[in-house]
Amino acid sequence: MKYTRYCRSLLSTPATAVGRYVAGHRSGADIAMVDLEDSVPPARKEEARRRAEAFFSAPSARGVRCAVRINTVSGPEGLRDLLALHSYRIKPDVVLVPMVESRRDIEIVEQVLRPCCPDTEYFAVLETPRGLQDAPAIATASPRLRALVFGSADYVLATGARLSWEALAYARSRLVNSARAAGIEVMDSPLFEVLDEGALACEAALAKDLGFSGKIAVHPRQVPVINRAFSPDAQTLARARKIVEAGRRNGRDITVVDGAMVGMPFFEASRRLLEEFGERRADPVHSTPAAQERE
C-alpha cells in the first residue's frame, strides 16, 4: 500500500440538512460526507436520497472529495440508496457501508455499483461484535475497500460496554490490526461531545498512537482539532529528516540519533512520514476521478 494522507478527517452532514452542505464542503475535512443513515428519520429517507445528489454537484463541492453513507445493505433502504446512486450525475468518491458483518455486505455493494460507479471506493463501518469478529475477512473483501471504520455507539449498544477509551481498547486494536494487515486505512469513531475540544484532542491523539489513520467528525468545529492530531508538528518532521539522513549516511545500518538507537523500521517510518507530510506537505490531498470531475 502506498503511504499517503488518504483521510485524517471525515465530516458527516445529514442529507436533509441542505443548508449545511456548503459548510461541510468548506470545513477542511479530507472527506466531506452526506449521511443517509442514522441522522435521517425513517419517514424522510426518500427525501434524503433525492436531496443528497446536490451534495456532489454543488459549486462548493468542486475539488472536495465527497462521500455518502448509505443505510445497511441487509435492509431495503440500503438497497434503495445504492440504486439511487445510479441516477446521480456526479458519483461519490467514497461510499460508507454501515453495519458490515461479513465480506458479503461489501460484495453486494460492489455488484450493484460496479456498472455505474467504477471509480468509487468503499469504507466498511464495523460496529457489532460479529463485524469485529470477521474484521480480517471484511478487510480483504474488495480491491476498492480503502478503510475500516469503527462505529463505537452501536458496538456499545450491542455489547453493553461503556463508551470509554479503556472499555473499547480491544475493539479498536482489533480493527487497526485487521486493516493494517490488509494494507488499508482505518478510521476511528467520532467523539459525540462536540463542544469538548480538549477531550477530542486527547482521544484523537490516543487513536493516532494506536495506529488509526484518522477520525470521524460530527461537527465542523471538530475538523481542525482532528487534522492537527493526525498531522506531525515541525519537531516531529525535523527528527524524521535526521533519521532518514542518518540512514543514508550509514547504509541503513543501525545507528544512533539524538541518543536513541534506530534501525530499518525507524528509517522506513520516517521516510513515509516525510513523503506524506514533509517534502509534499503543500500538495493537495490526492483526488479521485469523481473529485477531478468537480474541479
SULDA-V788724 format. One record per pair of residues at least 24 apart in sequence whose ideal C-beta (glycine too) atoms are under 10 Angstrom apart, sorted by the first residue. I is the first residue (numbers start at 1). GAP is how many residues later the second one is. If there is no record, write none. Layout:
i:I gap:GAP
i:I gap:GAP
This chain:
i:1 gap:145
i:1 gap:179
i:1 gap:181
i:1 gap:182
i:1 gap:183
i:1 gap:184
i:2 gap:181
i:2 gap:270
i:2 gap:273
i:2 gap:274
i:2 gap:284
i:3 gap:265
i:3 gap:266
i:3 gap:268
i:3 gap:269
i:3 gap:270
i:3 gap:272
i:3 gap:273
i:4 gap:181
i:4 gap:268
i:4 gap:271
i:4 gap:272
i:4 gap:276
i:4 gap:279
i:4 gap:281
i:4 gap:282
i:5 gap:25
i:5 gap:208
i:5 gap:209
i:5 gap:222
i:5 gap:225
i:5 gap:226
i:5 gap:270
i:5 gap:271
i:5 gap:272
i:5 gap:275
i:5 gap:276
i:5 gap:278
i:5 gap:279
i:5 gap:280
i:5 gap:281
i:6 gap:24
i:6 gap:25
i:6 gap:59
i:6 gap:88
i:6 gap:115
i:6 gap:140
i:6 gap:141
i:6 gap:178
i:6 gap:179
i:6 gap:181
i:6 gap:207
i:6 gap:208
i:6 gap:270
i:6 gap:279
i:6 gap:280
i:7 gap:24
i:7 gap:58
i:7 gap:60
i:7 gap:87
i:7 gap:116
i:7 gap:139
i:7 gap:140
i:7 gap:142
i:7 gap:178
i:7 gap:179
i:7 gap:180
i:7 gap:206
i:7 gap:207
i:7 gap:208
i:7 gap:209
i:7 gap:223
i:7 gap:278
i:8 gap:179
i:8 gap:196
i:8 gap:200
i:8 gap:204
i:8 gap:205
i:8 gap:206
i:8 gap:207
i:8 gap:209
i:8 gap:215
i:8 gap:218
i:8 gap:219
i:8 gap:220
i:8 gap:221
i:8 gap:222
i:8 gap:223
i:8 gap:277
i:9 gap:178
i:9 gap:195
i:9 gap:205
i:9 gap:206
i:9 gap:207
i:9 gap:208
i:9 gap:213
i:9 gap:214
i:9 gap:215
i:9 gap:216
i:9 gap:217
i:9 gap:218
i:9 gap:219
i:9 gap:220
i:9 gap:221
i:10 gap:55
i:10 gap:57
i:10 gap:59
i:10 gap:84
i:10 gap:86
i:10 gap:113
i:10 gap:137
i:10 gap:139
i:10 gap:177
i:10 gap:180
i:10 gap:204
i:10 gap:205
i:10 gap:206
i:10 gap:207
i:10 gap:213
i:10 gap:216
i:11 gap:56
i:11 gap:179
i:11 gap:205
i:11 gap:206
i:11 gap:207
i:11 gap:208
i:11 gap:209
i:11 gap:211
i:11 gap:212
i:11 gap:215
i:12 gap:25
i:12 gap:26
i:12 gap:27
i:12 gap:55
i:12 gap:57
i:12 gap:84
i:12 gap:178
i:12 gap:204
i:12 gap:205
i:12 gap:206
i:12 gap:207
i:13 gap:26
i:13 gap:39
i:13 gap:42
i:13 gap:205
i:13 gap:206
i:13 gap:207
i:14 gap:24
i:14 gap:25
i:14 gap:26
i:14 gap:27
i:14 gap:30
i:14 gap:34
i:14 gap:37
i:14 gap:38
i:15 gap:24
i:15 gap:25
i:15 gap:29
i:15 gap:30
i:15 gap:32
i:15 gap:33
i:15 gap:34
i:15 gap:35
i:15 gap:36
i:15 gap:37
i:15 gap:38
i:15 gap:39
i:15 gap:40
i:15 gap:53
i:15 gap:54
i:15 gap:66
i:16 gap:24
i:16 gap:25
i:16 gap:28
i:16 gap:29
i:16 gap:31
i:16 gap:32
i:16 gap:35
i:16 gap:36
i:17 gap:31
i:17 gap:34
i:18 gap:30
i:18 gap:33
i:18 gap:34
i:18 gap:36
i:18 gap:37
i:18 gap:40
i:20 gap:35
i:20 gap:200
i:21 gap:30
i:21 gap:31
i:21 gap:33
i:21 gap:34
i:21 gap:35
i:21 gap:37
i:21 gap:39
i:21 gap:40
i:21 gap:45
i:22 gap:33
i:22 gap:36
i:22 gap:37
i:22 gap:38
i:22 gap:39
i:23 gap:37
i:23 gap:196
i:23 gap:197
i:24 gap:31
i:24 gap:34
i:24 gap:36
i:24 gap:37
i:24 gap:40
i:24 gap:42
i:24 gap:193
i:24 gap:196
i:24 gap:199
i:25 gap:30
i:25 gap:33
i:25 gap:34
i:25 gap:35
i:25 gap:36
i:25 gap:37
i:25 gap:38
i:25 gap:39
i:25 gap:41
i:25 gap:269
i:26 gap:34
i:26 gap:35
i:26 gap:38
i:26 gap:194
i:27 gap:37
i:27 gap:190
i:27 gap:192
i:27 gap:193
i:27 gap:194
i:27 gap:195
i:27 gap:196
i:27 gap:197
i:27 gap:200
i:28 gap:36
i:28 gap:189
i:28 gap:192
i:28 gap:195
i:28 gap:196
i:28 gap:198
i:28 gap:199
i:29 gap:35
i:29 gap:36
i:29 gap:38
i:29 gap:185
i:29 gap:187
i:29 gap:188
i:29 gap:191
i:29 gap:193
i:29 gap:194
i:29 gap:195
i:29 gap:197
i:29 gap:198
i:30 gap:34
i:30 gap:35
i:30 gap:183
i:30 gap:184
i:30 gap:193
i:30 gap:196
i:30 gap:197
i:30 gap:200
i:30 gap:255
i:31 gap:33
i:31 gap:34
i:31 gap:35
i:31 gap:36
i:31 gap:61
i:31 gap:62
i:31 gap:63
i:31 gap:65
i:31 gap:92
i:31 gap:116
i:31 gap:156
i:31 gap:183
i:31 gap:185
i:31 gap:186
i:31 gap:254
i:31 gap:260
i:32 gap:24
i:32 gap:28
i:32 gap:29
i:32 gap:32
i:32 gap:33
i:32 gap:34
i:32 gap:35
i:32 gap:61
i:32 gap:185
i:32 gap:188
i:32 gap:191
i:33 gap:32
i:33 gap:33
i:33 gap:34
i:33 gap:35
i:33 gap:36
i:33 gap:59
i:33 gap:60
i:33 gap:61
i:33 gap:62
i:33 gap:63
i:33 gap:90
i:33 gap:183
i:33 gap:184
i:34 gap:27
i:34 gap:32
i:34 gap:33
i:34 gap:34
i:34 gap:35
i:34 gap:58
i:35 gap:32
i:35 gap:33
i:35 gap:34
i:35 gap:35
i:35 gap:36
i:35 gap:61
i:35 gap:63
i:35 gap:183
i:36 gap:32
i:36 gap:33
i:36 gap:34
i:36 gap:35
i:36 gap:41
i:36 gap:42
i:36 gap:44
i:36 gap:45
i:36 gap:48
i:36 gap:60
i:36 gap:62
i:37 gap:31
i:37 gap:32
i:37 gap:33
i:37 gap:34
i:37 gap:35
i:37 gap:40
i:37 gap:41
i:37 gap:44
i:37 gap:59
i:37 gap:60
i:37 gap:61
i:37 gap:62
i:37 gap:88
i:38 gap:31
i:38 gap:33
i:38 gap:60
i:38 gap:113
i:38 gap:115
i:38 gap:116
i:39 gap:30
i:39 gap:179
i:40 gap:29
i:40 gap:31
i:40 gap:37
i:42 gap:29
i:42 gap:35
i:45 gap:26
i:45 gap:31
i:45 gap:32
i:45 gap:35
i:45 gap:36
i:46 gap:31
i:46 gap:34
i:46 gap:38
i:48 gap:29
i:48 gap:33
i:48 gap:36
i:49 gap:28
i:49 gap:31
i:49 gap:32
i:49 gap:34
i:49 gap:35
i:49 gap:36
i:49 gap:38
i:49 gap:39
i:50 gap:34
i:50 gap:37
i:52 gap:29
i:52 gap:32
i:52 gap:33
i:52 gap:36
i:52 gap:40
i:53 gap:31
i:53 gap:32
i:53 gap:34
i:53 gap:35
i:53 gap:36
i:53 gap:37
i:54 gap:34
i:54 gap:36
i:55 gap:33
i:55 gap:35
i:55 gap:37
i:56 gap:29
i:56 gap:32
i:56 gap:33
i:56 gap:34
i:56 gap:35
i:56 gap:36
i:56 gap:37
i:56 gap:234
i:56 gap:235
i:56 gap:237
i:56 gap:238
i:57 gap:31
i:57 gap:32
i:57 gap:33
i:57 gap:236
i:57 gap:237
i:58 gap:32
i:58 gap:236
i:59 gap:235
i:60 gap:234
i:61 gap:29
i:61 gap:229
i:61 gap:230
i:61 gap:233
i:61 gap:234
i:62 gap:229
i:62 gap:230
i:62 gap:231
i:62 gap:232
i:62 gap:233
i:63 gap:221
i:63 gap:222
i:63 gap:224
i:63 gap:228
i:63 gap:229
i:63 gap:231
i:63 gap:232
i:64 gap:29
i:64 gap:221
i:64 gap:223
i:64 gap:227
i:64 gap:230
i:64 gap:231
i:65 gap:27
i:65 gap:28
i:65 gap:29
i:65 gap:56
i:65 gap:219
i:65 gap:220
i:65 gap:221
i:65 gap:222
i:65 gap:223
i:65 gap:225
i:65 gap:226
i:65 gap:229
i:66 gap:24
i:66 gap:25
i:66 gap:26
i:66 gap:27
i:66 gap:28
i:66 gap:222
i:66 gap:224
i:66 gap:225
i:66 gap:228
i:67 gap:25
i:67 gap:26
i:67 gap:27
i:67 gap:28
i:67 gap:29
i:67 gap:53
i:67 gap:54
i:67 gap:55
i:67 gap:56
i:67 gap:223
i:68 gap:24
i:68 gap:25
i:68 gap:26
i:68 gap:27
i:68 gap:28
i:68 gap:52
i:69 gap:25
i:69 gap:26
i:69 gap:27
i:69 gap:28
i:69 gap:29
i:69 gap:54
i:69 gap:56
i:69 gap:80
i:69 gap:147
i:70 gap:25
i:70 gap:26
i:70 gap:27
i:70 gap:28
i:70 gap:39
i:70 gap:43
i:71 gap:26
i:71 gap:27
i:71 gap:28
i:72 gap:25
i:72 gap:26
i:72 gap:27
i:72 gap:28
i:72 gap:29
i:72 gap:33
i:72 gap:53
i:73 gap:24
i:73 gap:25
i:73 gap:26
i:73 gap:27
i:73 gap:31
i:73 gap:32
i:73 gap:33
i:73 gap:34
i:73 gap:35
i:73 gap:36
i:73 gap:39
i:74 gap:24
i:74 gap:25
i:74 gap:26
i:74 gap:27
i:74 gap:28
i:74 gap:30
i:74 gap:31
i:74 gap:34
i:75 gap:24
i:78 gap:27
i:78 gap:30
i:78 gap:31
i:78 gap:34
i:79 gap:29
i:79 gap:30
i:79 gap:33
i:81 gap:28
i:81 gap:31
i:82 gap:26
i:82 gap:27
i:82 gap:29
i:82 gap:30
i:82 gap:31
i:82 gap:34
i:82 gap:35
i:83 gap:29
i:83 gap:30
i:83 gap:33
i:85 gap:24
i:85 gap:27
i:85 gap:28
i:85 gap:31
i:85 gap:32
i:85 gap:35
i:86 gap:26
i:86 gap:27
i:86 gap:29
i:86 gap:30
i:86 gap:31
i:87 gap:29
i:88 gap:28
i:88 gap:29
i:88 gap:202
i:89 gap:204
i:90 gap:200
i:90 gap:201
i:90 gap:203
i:90 gap:204
i:91 gap:25
i:91 gap:26
i:91 gap:27
i:91 gap:28
i:91 gap:29
i:91 gap:197
i:91 gap:198
i:91 gap:199
i:91 gap:202
i:92 gap:25
i:92 gap:27
i:92 gap:28
i:92 gap:29
i:92 gap:196
i:92 gap:198
i:92 gap:199
i:93 gap:24
i:93 gap:26
i:93 gap:27
i:93 gap:28
i:93 gap:53
i:93 gap:194
i:93 gap:195
i:93 gap:196
i:93 gap:197
i:93 gap:198
i:93 gap:199
i:93 gap:200
i:93 gap:201
i:94 gap:26
i:94 gap:27
i:94 gap:28
i:94 gap:29
i:94 gap:50
i:94 gap:52
i:94 gap:53
i:94 gap:194
i:94 gap:196
i:94 gap:197
i:95 gap:25
i:95 gap:26
i:95 gap:27
i:95 gap:28
i:95 gap:29
i:95 gap:49
i:96 gap:26
i:96 gap:27
i:96 gap:28
i:96 gap:29
i:96 gap:51
i:96 gap:53
i:96 gap:55
i:96 gap:91
i:96 gap:120
i:97 gap:25
i:97 gap:26
i:97 gap:27
i:97 gap:28
i:97 gap:29
i:97 gap:41
i:97 gap:44
i:97 gap:48
i:97 gap:52
i:98 gap:25
i:98 gap:26
i:98 gap:27
i:98 gap:28
i:98 gap:29
i:98 gap:33
i:98 gap:51
i:98 gap:53
i:98 gap:56
i:99 gap:25
i:99 gap:26
i:99 gap:27
i:99 gap:28
i:99 gap:29
i:99 gap:31
i:99 gap:32
i:99 gap:52
i:99 gap:55
i:100 gap:24
i:100 gap:25
i:100 gap:26
i:100 gap:27
i:100 gap:28
i:100 gap:30
i:100 gap:31
i:100 gap:34
i:100 gap:35
i:100 gap:38
i:100 gap:41
i:100 gap:45
i:100 gap:48
i:100 gap:49
i:100 gap:51
i:101 gap:25
i:101 gap:26
i:101 gap:27
i:101 gap:28
i:101 gap:29
i:101 gap:30
i:101 gap:31
i:101 gap:32
i:101 gap:33
i:101 gap:37
i:102 gap:28
i:102 gap:29
i:102 gap:31
i:102 gap:32
i:102 gap:35
i:102 gap:36
i:102 gap:39
i:103 gap:31
i:103 gap:33
i:103 gap:34
i:103 gap:35
i:103 gap:36
i:103 gap:37
i:103 gap:38
i:103 gap:39
i:103 gap:42
i:104 gap:30
i:104 gap:33
i:104 gap:34
i:104 gap:37
i:105 gap:26
i:105 gap:29
i:105 gap:33
i:105 gap:36
i:106 gap:31
i:106 gap:32
i:106 gap:33
i:106 gap:34
i:106 gap:35
i:106 gap:36
i:106 gap:38
i:106 gap:39
i:107 gap:34
i:107 gap:35
i:109 gap:32
i:109 gap:33
i:109 gap:35
i:109 gap:36
i:110 gap:31
i:110 gap:32
i:110 gap:33
i:110 gap:34
i:110 gap:35
i:113 gap:31
i:114 gap:28
i:114 gap:30
i:117 gap:27
i:117 gap:173
i:118 gap:26
i:118 gap:171
i:119 gap:25
i:119 gap:169
i:119 gap:170
i:119 gap:171
i:119 gap:172
i:119 gap:173
i:119 gap:174
i:120 gap:24
i:120 gap:168
i:120 gap:169
i:120 gap:170
i:121 gap:24
i:121 gap:25
i:121 gap:26
i:121 gap:63
i:121 gap:167
i:121 gap:169
i:122 gap:24
i:122 gap:25
i:122 gap:62
i:123 gap:24
i:123 gap:25
i:123 gap:26
i:123 gap:61
i:123 gap:62
i:123 gap:63
i:123 gap:64
i:123 gap:93
i:124 gap:24
i:124 gap:25
i:124 gap:55
i:124 gap:60
i:125 gap:24
i:125 gap:25
i:125 gap:26
i:125 gap:29
i:125 gap:62
i:125 gap:64
i:125 gap:91
i:126 gap:24
i:126 gap:25
i:126 gap:28
i:126 gap:29
i:126 gap:45
i:126 gap:48
i:126 gap:49
i:126 gap:52
i:126 gap:53
i:126 gap:60
i:126 gap:63
i:127 gap:24
i:127 gap:25
i:127 gap:26
i:127 gap:27
i:127 gap:28
i:127 gap:29
i:127 gap:30
i:127 gap:31
i:127 gap:44
i:127 gap:62
i:128 gap:26
i:128 gap:27
i:128 gap:29
i:128 gap:30
i:128 gap:31
i:129 gap:26
i:129 gap:29
i:129 gap:30
i:129 gap:42
i:130 gap:28
i:131 gap:24
i:131 gap:27
i:131 gap:40
i:131 gap:44
i:132 gap:26
i:132 gap:27
i:132 gap:38
i:132 gap:39
i:132 gap:40
i:132 gap:42
i:132 gap:43
i:132 gap:46
i:133 gap:41
i:134 gap:44
i:135 gap:36
i:135 gap:39
i:135 gap:40
i:135 gap:41
i:135 gap:42
i:135 gap:43
i:135 gap:44
i:135 gap:46
i:135 gap:47
i:135 gap:51
i:136 gap:38
i:136 gap:41
i:136 gap:42
i:136 gap:43
i:136 gap:45
i:136 gap:46
i:137 gap:41
i:137 gap:45
i:138 gap:37
i:138 gap:40
i:138 gap:41
i:138 gap:44
i:139 gap:36
i:139 gap:38
i:139 gap:39
i:139 gap:40
i:139 gap:41
i:139 gap:42
i:139 gap:43
i:139 gap:44
i:139 gap:45
i:139 gap:47
i:140 gap:38
i:140 gap:41
i:140 gap:42
i:140 gap:43
i:140 gap:44
i:141 gap:41
i:145 gap:34
i:145 gap:37
i:145 gap:39
i:145 gap:40
i:146 gap:33
i:146 gap:38
i:146 gap:39
i:146 gap:41
i:146 gap:67
i:146 gap:142
i:147 gap:32
i:147 gap:37
i:147 gap:38
i:147 gap:39
i:147 gap:40
i:147 gap:65
i:147 gap:66
i:147 gap:67
i:148 gap:26
i:148 gap:27
i:148 gap:28
i:148 gap:30
i:148 gap:31
i:148 gap:32
i:148 gap:34
i:148 gap:36
i:148 gap:37
i:148 gap:38
i:148 gap:39
i:148 gap:64
i:148 gap:65
i:149 gap:26
i:149 gap:30
i:149 gap:36
i:149 gap:37
i:149 gap:38
i:149 gap:39
i:149 gap:40
i:149 gap:41
i:149 gap:63
i:149 gap:65
i:149 gap:66
i:149 gap:67
i:150 gap:24
i:150 gap:25
i:150 gap:26
i:150 gap:29
i:150 gap:36
i:150 gap:37
i:150 gap:38
i:150 gap:39
i:150 gap:40
i:150 gap:57
i:150 gap:62
i:150 gap:65
i:150 gap:66
i:151 gap:24
i:151 gap:38
i:151 gap:39
i:151 gap:65
i:152 gap:36
i:152 gap:37
i:152 gap:38
i:152 gap:39
i:152 gap:40
i:152 gap:64
i:153 gap:36
i:153 gap:37
i:153 gap:39
i:154 gap:35
i:155 gap:34
i:156 gap:33
i:163 gap:26
i:163 gap:28
i:163 gap:29
i:164 gap:39
i:165 gap:34
i:165 gap:37
i:165 gap:38
i:165 gap:41
i:165 gap:42
i:165 gap:45
i:169 gap:37
i:169 gap:41
i:172 gap:34
i:172 gap:35
i:172 gap:38
i:172 gap:39
i:172 gap:40
i:173 gap:37
i:173 gap:38
i:175 gap:35
i:175 gap:36
i:175 gap:37
i:176 gap:31
i:176 gap:34
i:176 gap:35
i:176 gap:36
i:176 gap:37
i:177 gap:33
i:177 gap:34
i:179 gap:32
i:179 gap:33
i:179 gap:34
i:180 gap:31
i:180 gap:33
i:184 gap:29
i:185 gap:27
i:185 gap:28
i:185 gap:29
i:186 gap:24
i:186 gap:25
i:186 gap:26
i:186 gap:27
i:186 gap:28
i:187 gap:25
i:187 gap:26
i:187 gap:27
i:187 gap:28
i:187 gap:29
i:188 gap:24
i:188 gap:25
i:188 gap:26
i:188 gap:27
i:188 gap:28
i:188 gap:38
i:188 gap:42
i:189 gap:26
i:189 gap:27
i:189 gap:29
i:190 gap:25
i:190 gap:26
i:190 gap:27
i:190 gap:28
i:190 gap:29
i:190 gap:32
i:190 gap:36
i:191 gap:24
i:191 gap:25
i:191 gap:26
i:191 gap:27
i:191 gap:28
i:191 gap:31
i:191 gap:34
i:191 gap:35
i:192 gap:26
i:192 gap:27
i:193 gap:25
i:193 gap:29
i:194 gap:24
i:194 gap:25
i:194 gap:26
i:194 gap:27
i:194 gap:28
i:195 gap:24
i:195 gap:26
i:195 gap:27
i:196 gap:26
i:197 gap:24
i:197 gap:25
i:197 gap:27
i:197 gap:28
i:198 gap:27
i:199 gap:26
i:200 gap:25
i:200 gap:26
i:200 gap:29
i:201 gap:24
i:201 gap:25
i:201 gap:27
i:201 gap:28
i:202 gap:27
i:203 gap:26
i:204 gap:24
i:204 gap:25
i:204 gap:26
i:205 gap:24
i:205 gap:25
i:208 gap:24
i:230 gap:47
i:231 gap:45
i:231 gap:46
i:231 gap:50
i:232 gap:41
i:232 gap:42
i:232 gap:44
i:232 gap:45
i:232 gap:46
i:232 gap:49
i:233 gap:44
i:236 gap:34
i:236 gap:37
i:236 gap:41
i:236 gap:42
i:237 gap:33
i:237 gap:36
i:237 gap:37
i:237 gap:40
i:237 gap:41
i:237 gap:42
i:237 gap:44
i:238 gap:40
i:239 gap:31
i:239 gap:34
i:240 gap:26
i:240 gap:27
i:240 gap:29
i:240 gap:30
i:240 gap:31
i:240 gap:32
i:240 gap:33
i:240 gap:34
i:240 gap:35
i:240 gap:37
i:240 gap:38
i:241 gap:29
i:241 gap:32
i:241 gap:33
i:241 gap:37
i:241 gap:38
i:242 gap:28
i:243 gap:24
i:243 gap:25
i:243 gap:26
i:243 gap:27
i:243 gap:28
i:243 gap:30
i:243 gap:31
i:244 gap:24
i:244 gap:25
i:244 gap:26
i:244 gap:27
i:244 gap:29
i:244 gap:30
i:244 gap:31
i:244 gap:34
i:245 gap:25
i:246 gap:24
i:247 gap:24
